[in-house]
Amino acid sequence: MVVQHPLIEFDCSMDSLEPAVIMGLLKKNDSLQEEALKIHVSYIADECAKRFKPRGVYKLFNPTICTLPPTYTEPAIKLVGTMMVFKGKTVYDRLKRATHCALLSVTLDSETVIDTLREQLCYNDFDSHIFDACCAMMLERAADMISAEIIRVAREKTLYTDERLCPGEGDLPLNTRDQILFYTQAEKRLGIHLTSESEPVPRLSLFGVIGMYDKTQKGRRRACGRCKYRDYCSIRAVGMNCHGDKGSFK
């Protein structure tokens, strides 16, 4: 019997962005002193955090190795109870031993909101670079927030997780976005659609898959210090980690 998991919508709003991190993404601007640059970056970053409402959605599935005709030898993973097939060695190696996986879709905000705020904040190319860096950082952090939530759900099932894998990484085709969009209902839930080239609209959107593994795959466990989702981890907040251990986990 196939278990139907619910589709979960997730609010990825954030209160602030660290100016120092954004400054590290920018090319040097000799016309601004460091303190003046920090103030300028802080203003744009604060406005982005205040105005954008990033959201995400995810759903769990059960992956299985796809049985293919003898003439078709490409490794593939099928999601049980769906028509979705992941193709390519990268995702096959990730999911061939997974008991569950989570598909996720995330978007920063609508094109209208993004373009309106760009027009209000950007008066030159350097302002645009700052704005783009803030947008990219917010989208990545929104994806990390929903990934941290998926890790929490995995721990409740006594499962371990892998890093998020996005279409375009390794040999996972970009057009995998089409299937993730469909099975997370991201068009209906988040207002995302894809062009004929599988480019997302809004363009600041992200799709991914995270594998979940039972205790036989302990080698996939990560230390908190090396986990990119640690800043948003509700498990660490209560003095635990996703392996079920106690400690400070700094």
MARGU-751521 format. One record per residue (C-alpha): residue in three letters; x negated, y, z. Coordinates in Angstrom, 3 decimals. Example, Ala and Ser with C-alpha at 12.3 -4.5 7.8 and 13.67 -1.06 7.14 Angstrom:
<rs>
+------+----------+----------+----------+
! code !        u !        v !        w !
+------+----------+----------+----------+
!  ALA !  -12.300 !   -4.500 !    7.800 !
!  SER !  -13.670 !   -1.060 !    7.140 !
+------+----------+----------+----------+
</rs>
This chain:
<rs>
+------+----------+----------+----------+
! code !        u !        v !        w !
+------+----------+----------+----------+
!  MET !    0.000 !    0.000 !    0.000 !
!  VAL !   -1.411 !    3.384 !   -1.039 !
!  VAL !   -1.307 !    6.007 !    1.730 !
!  GLN !   -0.105 !    9.376 !    0.454 !
!  HIS !   -2.066 !   12.118 !    2.188 !
!  PRO !   -0.568 !   15.598 !    2.545 !
!  LEU !   -1.797 !   18.603 !    0.629 !
!  ILE !   -3.268 !   21.102 !    3.097 !
!  GLU !   -3.452 !   24.859 !    2.478 !
!  PHE !   -6.204 !   26.676 !    4.364 !
!  ASP !   -6.703 !   30.371 !    5.187 !
!  CYS !  -10.369 !   31.252 !    4.591 !
!  SER !  -10.204 !   34.925 !    5.637 !
!  MET !  -13.280 !   36.332 !    7.395 !
!  ASP !  -13.766 !   39.376 !    9.583 !
!  SER !  -17.191 !   40.466 !    8.363 !
!  LEU !  -20.219 !   39.765 !    6.189 !
!  GLU !  -23.840 !   40.086 !    7.312 !
!  PRO !  -25.466 !   43.025 !    5.469 !
!  ALA !  -28.949 !   41.519 !    5.906 !
!  VAL !  -27.929 !   38.386 !    3.986 !
!  ILE !  -26.434 !   40.437 !    1.162 !
!  MET !  -29.511 !   42.682 !    1.020 !
!  GLY !  -31.613 !   39.571 !    0.533 !
!  LEU !  -29.647 !   38.807 !   -2.635 !
!  LEU !  -30.290 !   42.222 !   -4.189 !
!  LYS !  -33.123 !   43.512 !   -6.297 !
!  LYS !  -35.210 !   46.200 !   -4.624 !
!  ASN !  -33.886 !   49.742 !   -5.029 !
!  ASP !  -36.695 !   52.270 !   -4.588 !
!  SER !  -34.258 !   55.191 !   -4.463 !
!  LEU !  -32.810 !   54.086 !   -1.103 !
!  GLN !  -34.545 !   53.743 !    2.243 !
!  GLU !  -33.873 !   50.478 !    4.039 !
!  GLU !  -31.584 !   52.018 !    6.669 !
!  ALA !  -29.595 !   53.929 !    4.037 !
!  LEU !  -29.324 !   50.772 !    1.967 !
!  LYS !  -28.067 !   48.824 !    4.982 !
!  ILE !  -25.365 !   51.427 !    5.653 !
!  HIS !  -24.299 !   51.390 !    2.005 !
!  VAL !  -24.208 !   47.597 !    1.830 !
!  SER !  -22.333 !   47.416 !    5.142 !
!  TYR !  -19.610 !   49.718 !    3.864 !
!  ILE !  -18.994 !   47.680 !    0.692 !
!  ALA !  -19.225 !   44.390 !    2.622 !
!  ASP !  -16.742 !   45.579 !    5.250 !
!  GLU !  -14.268 !   46.670 !    2.583 !
!  CYS !  -14.558 !   43.310 !    0.818 !
!  ALA !  -13.994 !   41.372 !    4.067 !
!  LYS !  -11.028 !   43.587 !    4.897 !
!  ARG !   -9.313 !   43.514 !    1.514 !
!  PHE !   -9.937 !   40.042 !    0.117 !
!  LYS !   -7.833 !   37.106 !    1.301 !
!  PRO !   -9.695 !   33.930 !    0.261 !
!  ARG !   -7.621 !   30.758 !    0.418 !
!  GLY !   -8.144 !   27.106 !   -0.239 !
!  VAL !   -6.329 !   23.817 !   -0.515 !
!  TYR !   -7.504 !   20.244 !   -0.098 !
!  LYS !   -6.158 !   16.711 !   -0.213 !
!  LEU !   -7.573 !   13.309 !    0.728 !
!  PHE !   -7.674 !   10.371 !   -1.669 !
!  ASN !   -9.009 !    6.824 !   -1.696 !
!  PRO !  -11.753 !    6.307 !   -4.303 !
!  THR !  -12.591 !    2.977 !   -5.910 !
!  ILE !  -15.091 !    1.844 !   -8.530 !
!  CYS !  -13.392 !    2.008 !  -11.892 !
!  THR !  -13.091 !   -1.240 !  -13.837 !
!  LEU !  -13.823 !   -0.314 !  -17.432 !
!  PRO !  -13.662 !   -2.184 !  -20.741 !
!  PRO !  -16.921 !   -4.053 !  -21.575 !
!  THR !  -17.650 !   -1.618 !  -24.396 !
!  TYR !  -17.556 !    1.354 !  -22.000 !
!  THR !  -20.521 !    1.351 !  -19.655 !
!  GLU !  -20.485 !    4.850 !  -18.124 !
!  PRO !  -20.191 !    4.625 !  -14.301 !
!  ALA !  -16.882 !    5.987 !  -13.041 !
!  ILE !  -14.784 !    6.345 !   -9.890 !
!  LYS !  -10.983 !    6.251 !   -9.896 !
!  LEU !   -8.751 !    7.778 !   -7.234 !
!  VAL !   -6.221 !    5.154 !   -6.161 !
!  GLY !   -2.628 !    6.001 !   -7.039 !
!  THR !   -3.627 !    8.659 !   -9.593 !
!  MET !   -4.841 !    8.915 !  -13.167 !
!  MET !   -7.963 !   10.793 !  -12.062 !
!  VAL !  -11.327 !    9.328 !  -13.035 !
!  PHE !  -14.679 !   10.847 !  -12.046 !
!  LYS !  -17.316 !   10.188 !  -14.703 !
!  GLY !  -21.090 !   10.382 !  -14.383 !
!  LYS !  -23.837 !    8.869 !  -12.269 !
!  THR !  -24.016 !   11.766 !   -9.796 !
!  VAL !  -20.457 !   11.411 !   -8.523 !
!  TYR !  -20.572 !    7.615 !   -8.889 !
!  ASP !  -23.569 !    7.428 !   -6.527 !
!  ARG !  -21.765 !    9.725 !   -4.077 !
!  LEU !  -18.418 !    7.941 !   -4.003 !
!  LYS !  -19.092 !    4.271 !   -4.760 !
!  ARG !  -19.309 !    3.485 !   -1.031 !
!  ALA !  -16.820 !    6.095 !    0.180 !
!  THR !  -13.594 !    5.022 !    1.875 !
!  HIS !  -11.964 !    8.430 !    1.318 !
!  CYS !  -12.767 !   11.635 !   -0.478 !
!  ALA !  -11.359 !   15.151 !   -0.356 !
!  LEU !  -10.641 !   17.261 !   -3.425 !
!  LEU !  -10.742 !   20.976 !   -2.735 !
!  SER !   -9.995 !   24.206 !   -4.580 !
!  VAL !  -10.832 !   27.693 !   -3.294 !
!  THR !  -10.294 !   31.204 !   -4.651 !
!  LEU !  -11.440 !   34.609 !   -3.416 !
!  ASP !   -8.332 !   36.546 !   -4.459 !
!  SER !   -6.408 !   37.535 !   -7.579 !
!  GLU !   -8.147 !   39.203 !  -10.532 !
!  THR !   -6.002 !   42.288 !   -9.928 !
!  VAL !   -7.137 !   42.684 !   -6.318 !
!  ILE !  -10.796 !   42.052 !   -7.203 !
!  ASP !  -10.831 !   44.464 !  -10.152 !
!  THR !   -8.962 !   47.167 !   -8.224 !
!  LEU !  -11.417 !   47.059 !   -5.339 !
!  ARG !  -14.370 !   47.047 !   -7.755 !
!  GLU !  -13.028 !   50.218 !   -9.342 !
!  GLN !  -12.639 !   51.857 !   -5.928 !
!  LEU !  -16.086 !   50.926 !   -4.574 !
!  CYS !  -18.466 !   50.821 !   -7.540 !
!  TYR !  -19.797 !   54.065 !   -9.015 !
!  ASN !  -22.959 !   52.691 !  -10.635 !
!  ASP !  -24.685 !   49.438 !  -11.573 !
!  PHE !  -26.290 !   49.047 !   -8.161 !
!  ASP !  -22.900 !   49.320 !   -6.431 !
!  SER !  -21.690 !   46.598 !   -8.800 !
!  HIS !  -24.625 !   44.362 !   -7.845 !
!  ILE !  -23.757 !   44.805 !   -4.154 !
!  PHE !  -20.088 !   44.129 !   -4.836 !
!  ASP !  -20.868 !   40.995 !   -6.867 !
!  ALA !  -23.179 !   39.725 !   -4.104 !
!  CYS !  -20.416 !   40.255 !   -1.516 !
!  CYS !  -17.883 !   38.423 !   -3.692 !
!  ALA !  -20.211 !   35.487 !   -4.307 !
!  MET !  -21.055 !   35.254 !   -0.623 !
!  MET !  -17.398 !   35.337 !    0.418 !
!  LEU !  -16.427 !   32.640 !   -2.058 !
!  GLU !  -19.249 !   30.353 !   -0.920 !
!  ARG !  -18.394 !   30.926 !    2.728 !
!  ALA !  -14.720 !   30.275 !    2.076 !
!  ALA !  -15.701 !   26.958 !    0.479 !
!  ASP !  -17.915 !   26.202 !    3.481 !
!  MET !  -15.040 !   26.950 !    5.861 !
!  ILE !  -12.688 !   24.516 !    4.167 !
!  SER !  -15.536 !   21.968 !    3.931 !
!  ALA !  -16.043 !   22.284 !    7.706 !
!  GLU !  -12.327 !   21.605 !    8.188 !
!  ILE !  -12.617 !   18.479 !    6.017 !
!  ILE !  -15.543 !   17.314 !    8.200 !
!  ARG !  -13.337 !   17.788 !   11.283 !
!  VAL !  -10.590 !   15.682 !    9.706 !
!  ALA !  -13.155 !   13.021 !    8.777 !
!  ARG !  -14.376 !   12.846 !   12.374 !
!  GLU !  -10.812 !   12.200 !   13.546 !
!  LYS !  -10.897 !    9.149 !   11.288 !
!  THR !  -14.400 !    8.213 !   12.626 !
!  LEU !  -15.850 !    8.854 !    9.176 !
!  TYR !  -19.012 !   10.624 !    8.045 !
!  THR !  -19.191 !   13.088 !    5.159 !
!  ASP !  -21.519 !   14.015 !    2.340 !
!  GLU !  -22.331 !   17.445 !    0.922 !
!  ARG !  -19.782 !   19.127 !   -1.314 !
!  LEU !  -20.244 !   18.272 !   -5.002 !
!  CYS !  -18.912 !   20.698 !   -7.610 !
!  PRO !  -18.258 !   20.179 !  -11.330 !
!  GLY !  -21.358 !   21.180 !  -13.264 !
!  GLU !  -23.743 !   19.759 !  -10.657 !
!  GLY !  -25.809 !   16.827 !  -11.877 !
!  ASP !  -23.944 !   15.134 !  -14.706 !
!  LEU !  -20.455 !   15.792 !  -13.276 !
!  PRO !  -18.671 !   17.418 !  -16.239 !
!  LEU !  -17.299 !   20.943 !  -15.904 !
!  ASN !  -13.942 !   19.773 !  -17.234 !
!  THR !  -13.506 !   17.768 !  -14.008 !
!  ARG !  -12.127 !   21.077 !  -12.755 !
!  ASP !   -8.957 !   20.379 !  -14.746 !
!  GLN !   -8.194 !   17.237 !  -12.745 !
!  ILE !   -9.077 !   18.792 !   -9.392 !
!  LEU !   -6.836 !   21.759 !  -10.232 !
!  PHE !   -3.958 !   19.384 !  -11.011 !
!  TYR !   -4.299 !   17.085 !   -7.998 !
!  THR !   -4.715 !   19.942 !   -5.504 !
!  GLN !   -1.818 !   21.863 !   -7.105 !
!  ALA !   -4.139 !   24.877 !   -7.142 !
!  GLU !   -2.206 !   26.606 !   -9.917 !
!  LYS !    0.968 !   26.586 !   -7.844 !
!  ARG !   -0.634 !   27.041 !   -4.418 !
!  LEU !   -3.491 !   29.452 !   -5.195 !
!  GLY !   -2.594 !   30.968 !   -8.565 !
!  ILE !   -5.641 !   29.491 !  -10.326 !
!  HIS !   -5.535 !   28.394 !  -13.950 !
!  LEU !   -8.242 !   27.280 !  -16.360 !
!  THR !   -9.172 !   28.430 !  -19.850 !
!  SER !   -9.672 !   25.967 !  -22.709 !
!  GLU !  -13.376 !   25.899 !  -21.704 !
!  SER !  -12.437 !   24.963 !  -18.102 !
!  GLU !  -13.402 !   28.416 !  -16.810 !
!  PRO !  -11.272 !   29.458 !  -13.812 !
!  VAL !   -8.999 !   32.481 !  -13.645 !
!  PRO !   -9.437 !   34.139 !  -11.162 !
!  ARG !  -13.093 !   33.701 !  -12.105 !
!  LEU !  -14.161 !   33.725 !   -8.437 !
!  SER !  -12.767 !   30.259 !   -7.776 !
!  LEU !  -14.485 !   27.006 !   -6.869 !
!  PHE !  -13.656 !   23.290 !   -7.075 !
!  GLY !  -15.334 !   20.369 !   -5.345 !
!  VAL !  -15.219 !   16.881 !   -3.886 !
!  ILE !  -16.522 !   15.597 !   -0.546 !
!  GLY !  -17.048 !   11.908 !    0.146 !
!  MET !  -16.100 !   10.258 !    3.464 !
!  TYR !  -17.861 !    7.113 !    4.683 !
!  ASP !  -17.458 !    4.541 !    7.449 !
!  LYS !  -20.111 !    3.558 !    9.999 !
!  THR !  -21.886 !    1.237 !    7.583 !
!  GLN !  -23.152 !    4.389 !    5.823 !
!  LYS !  -24.836 !    6.018 !    8.829 !
!  GLY !  -27.776 !    7.045 !    6.674 !
!  ARG !  -25.601 !    9.854 !    5.323 !
!  ARG !  -25.317 !   11.527 !    8.729 !
!  ARG !  -26.676 !   15.078 !    8.921 !
!  ALA !  -28.219 !   16.934 !   11.853 !
!  CYS !  -26.332 !   20.113 !   12.815 !
!  GLY !  -29.406 !   22.236 !   12.159 !
!  ARG !  -29.447 !   21.158 !    8.503 !
!  CYS !  -25.685 !   21.337 !    7.931 !
!  LYS !  -24.569 !   24.284 !    5.782 !
!  TYR !  -21.104 !   24.205 !    7.382 !
!  ARG !  -22.327 !   24.593 !   10.978 !
!  ASP !  -21.245 !   28.263 !   11.317 !
!  TYR !  -17.601 !   27.247 !   10.837 !
!  CYS !  -17.653 !   23.927 !   12.662 !
!  SER !  -14.890 !   23.495 !   15.250 !
!  ILE !  -16.552 !   20.277 !   16.459 !
!  ARG !  -19.761 !   22.013 !   17.599 !
!  ALA !  -17.623 !   24.651 !   19.339 !
!  VAL !  -16.518 !   22.031 !   21.887 !
!  GLY !  -20.017 !   20.625 !   22.453 !
!  MET !  -19.754 !   17.653 !   20.099 !
!  ASN !  -20.997 !   16.784 !   16.647 !
!  CYS !  -19.310 !   14.904 !   13.820 !
!  HIS !  -21.173 !   11.712 !   14.809 !
!  GLY !  -19.299 !   11.612 !   18.122 !
!  ASP !  -22.307 !   12.654 !   20.245 !
!  LYS !  -22.483 !   15.368 !   22.915 !
!  GLY !  -25.070 !   18.117 !   23.218 !
!  SER !  -25.873 !   21.739 !   22.455 !
!  PHE !  -26.681 !   21.172 !   18.743 !
!  LYS !  -28.430 !   24.460 !   18.091 !
+------+----------+----------+----------+
</rs>
